């Protein structure tokens, strides 16, 4: 059975993260802490041999990926930039205050925060509620979001062979959504977004996607070679 191990890294902290702003397809620069997040992840992953490296096409993800690859001792692979692994698109709510936005999205459903929405209805429902609340109808609903990500998984499977390790720098909600959707059978219950610069691991197999770890700032000793 073909198995490709994907190291999912959340980009370093940005100014929008600092200001608690909705940051989907919008972008903001890495802060000094965010650059440090990327460097820390690079040191943790420096001994992993990657066959390919990918990032979303936001600058925060690209710059984090480049920093990680610069620290790697074994891999000299180009960075493939793809829109398939962008963050969820928040439409009208892009750049707005996060707490206020999720209140507007969830309150009509009796869930006045993102945590309440997820606890009561699930991660995919937060996407559908966002789409329904967007006066322009531009925010991604769950079907639109997953159709995009499945194109990304198809790309990873096509590019890589059995036993390959892949770096993928992407976003907090995207990582949380992947782990929530595919990790329940593996015992993963996702309540919070992964930390900036954290590492999660999934296995792409012929049978589907298996979650191996979530939201780690270091790797188990056996994974460092």
N, C-alpha and C positions, 0 to 999 in steps of 0.2 A: 504493500500500500504506500502510495506517495504521501510524504509528509514534509511540509515546509513550515519552519518555525519563524514566526513574525514577532520581532521585538517592537512593541508599540510604545513610543515615547511621546508624552505630552510636551508641547513646546514650552520654553521658558516663560517666566512671568512677564507680562506686558503692562503698559500704562492703563489700558482698558481693564485688565484684571485688577490693577491697583485701585482704580476708581469704581470698581464693581459695575462696569458697563457691559451691555450685551455685545458680545464680540463673536459674530458668526462669520459671514463672508467679509465683514469689515475687518480692518487691520489696524494695529498700532505697534510701535516699536518695542523690542525687548528692553526692560529696565536693566539697571546694573545687577539686580538680583536675578533677573531672567537670564542674563549672560552667564552668571554663576551657576544657575540651574543647568544650562546646557553644558557647561564645562564639567560639572559634577557627573552628569549622565555620560559624557564622553569618557571620563576616567573609569566609571563602572563598566562600560562596554568596550574598553580599549583592547581587550584580549579576545573578543568575539570576532570570528572570521565571517564577514558578511559577503554574500554573493551579489546582492543588489541592495541599493538604498533608495528609498522613496520619501517624498514629503508632499503635503498638500501645497497648493500654489500660493498660499499666503506667505508673506515675508517672515512672519514670526516662526513659522514652521521651517521654512527654507534655511534661515539663519541658525536655528537650533540644530538642524541636521548637518549643516556644514561644520559647525563647531564639534559635533560628535565625531564626524568622519576625520577631522584634522587630528584628533587624539588617538585614532585607531592604529594599532600596531600591525595588523594583519591584512587589512582590506584597502585596496586601491580601486574603488568602484565609483563610477560617476553617479551623481544624484539625479534620479528621475523625478520630475515635478509633475504632479497630476491633480486635476480638480476633483477627482473621484473621492478623495479622502479629506475634502474640506470639512470644516465644522458645519453643523446644521445652519441653514439660512433662516434668520429671524425676521426677514422682511421689514415691515414698518417699524419693528422694535429694535432694529440694529442701532447700536450706539446709545440706547437709552438706559436709564438706571435699571439694574437687574431686578431688584426687589419690587419696584413699581410696575415693571413690565409683567412679571409673573403674577402679581396681584391682579392686574387687569385681565390677564389670560385665564387665571384659575378661579377667581372669585365667583363668576357666574355658575361654576360647577361645585361651589362649596369648598374650594381648595385654594386658599389665598396666598400660597407660596409654591415654589417649584417642588420642595420636599413634600408638601401636602398633596400636590398633584400626583407625584410618583407613588407616594404611599397608598393613595386611594385608588388611582386609576392605572398607574404604570408609566414607564418611560415613553413608550410610543404614543400614549394618549397626550403627553405634554406637547408632542409635535402636532398632533391633530388639533388640539385646543389652540395652539399658537396660530396655526393656519386659519382657523375659524375666526379668531379674534382680530386678525390683520385686516384693516379696512380695505387694503389693496389686494388681498388674497394672494400675496406674493410669498409668504413664509412657507417653507417646505412642510407638507404633511408627512406622515410616516411612510406611505407608499412611495412618494417621490424621493424621500430621503434614502430608503433602502434600495430602491432601483439604482440610484447613483452609486451607493457603496458596493452593491453586488458587481457592478462593472469594475470597481477597483479590485475586488477579490479575484475576479476572472483574470485581470491583468497580472496579479501576483502569481496565480497558478500557471499562467502561460509562460511567464519569464523564468520560473525557477524549477529545479529538479528535486527529487527525493533527497532529504537530508540537508538541504540548503537552509542557511540562516539569513533573514531579511531584516533590515532596519526600516521602520516606517514611523516618521515623525508626523503626528497629527494633533488632534484637539481633545479637550476634556470631555465634552458631551459625546463626541464620536467614540472615544474609548469606552466611556460609560455605557453607551448604547450597545456597542459590540459585546461587552462583557455581560450586560443584562440580558441580551437576546440569546446568547449562545452559552452562557456560563452557569445557568441555573442547575443543569444536570451535573455539573462539576462542583456544586456546592458554593457558588459565588452569589452572594446577595449584595447588590450594589446600592448603597445609600448616598454616598457622596461622590463628587467629581474627583478624579485622580489629581494628585498634586502636580504642580508645574515641574517638569523635568523627571517625573516618575516613569517607571518602566513596567509595562504589563506584557504578558506573552500569550500568544495563541498559536495553535497548530492548525494549518490548513491541510485537510486530508481529503481522500477521495469520497469519504462519507460525510464531510461537512467541516465544521469549525469547532475546535475544542479549546476552552480557556485553560491555560496552565498557571497563570499568576496574574495579580492585579495590584497596581498602585504601589510598587516597591521602589525604594530609593537605593537599594543594593541587591545583588543577586546571591543566591545560594552558592557556596564554594564550588560545588560540582559543575556550575554553569560558567565558570570563569575561564575555561580553556576552550 
